[in-house]
């Protein structure tokens, strides 16, 4: 089987996982820096999803790092299937969380400054944007691994 | 290749497509029955996405119906790949639309009756619920076709 850049065990995959960790953590930090997010269901949902996405990305980052730097791991069909399904679930969840947070921010922004002070609102927007980027990288990982699945 | 119930060209797939058409149309109707949805970005997004999902499901419903009732179509790898990718895009979009609509409805509900009269709010909630069901069926179609892809 040829190696596809971005699929499991390549350095491109390592970069994608690193990006996912960075963006998910940034999204979580921007949202959690004050306790106000608890008042809104969708912000809590975003925090929960990012709290799930970070350990998933870190695990796969470590496996990829092991495969790239120490010893090339054998690529098994079952392993790739689990990674593809996990990435798919994670990407669905992050897109859902990002979209619901973004729509609530949009509504709060329209409702006026009393509901959403400029500084806080900007931070929520940054958090949603980071969640979108994390979704995009997670989707990329999912599609690259999905692509090599038929050839295994 | 064995036939998998739910994959392209089977009667289970026909049922899934029919469900998608019914739920997407119901979601669109519940949202569009008054013109108030234009004021909210996420409601307009839901209407746009459902307006894309309906023709996609109808096309695949007709192809499936042809394959089941008239003449069994040959299953080509390229065709299944296009269907899987299309279903994936559609399911991402419907989940995003359903989530953003649901979170906005939740916020409007909390804001009080002036923003969201009980009757109108109930209809918006029904619309979001239908969009979730449509997403679920779309995901099922995507996964069934994805499953047969490696064996082609």
Boltz contact constraints between the chains, C-beta under 6 A:
constraints:
  - contact:
      token1: [A, 41]
      token2: [B, 106]
      max_distance: 6.0
  - contact:
      token1: [A, 42]
      token2: [B, 103]
      max_distance: 6.0
  - contact:
      token1: [A, 92]
      token2: [B, 95]
      max_distance: 6.0
  - contact:
      token1: [A, 95]
      token2: [B, 92]
      max_distance: 6.0
  - contact:
      token1: [A, 95]
      token2: [B, 96]
      max_distance: 6.0
  - contact:
      token1: [A, 96]
      token2: [B, 95]
      max_distance: 6.0
  - contact:
      token1: [A, 96]
      token2: [B, 99]
      max_distance: 6.0
  - contact:
      token1: [A, 99]
      token2: [B, 96]
      max_distance: 6.0
  - contact:
      token1: [A, 99]
      token2: [B, 99]
      max_distance: 6.0
  - contact:
      token1: [A, 99]
      token2: [B, 100]
      max_distance: 6.0
  - contact:
      token1: [A, 100]
      token2: [B, 99]
      max_distance: 6.0
  - contact:
      token1: [A, 100]
      token2: [B, 100]
      max_distance: 6.0
  - contact:
      token1: [A, 100]
      token2: [B, 103]
      max_distance: 6.0
  - contact:
      token1: [A, 103]
      token2: [B, 42]
      max_distance: 6.0
  - contact:
      token1: [A, 103]
      token2: [B, 100]
      max_distance: 6.0
  - contact:
      token1: [A, 103]
      token2: [B, 103]
      max_distance: 6.0
  - contact:
      token1: [A, 103]
      token2: [B, 104]
      max_distance: 6.0
  - contact:
      token1: [A, 104]
      token2: [B, 103]
      max_distance: 6.0
  - contact:
      token1: [A, 104]
      token2: [B, 107]
      max_distance: 6.0
  - contact:
      token1: [A, 106]
      token2: [B, 41]
      max_distance: 6.0
  - contact:
      token1: [A, 107]
      token2: [B, 104]
      max_distance: 6.0
  - contact:
      token1: [A, 107]
      token2: [B, 107]
      max_distance: 6.0
  - contact:
      token1: [A, 149]
      token2: [B, 150]
      max_distance: 6.0
  - contact:
      token1: [A, 150]
      token2: [B, 149]
      max_distance: 6.0
  - contact:
      token1: [A, 150]
      token2: [B, 150]
      max_distance: 6.0
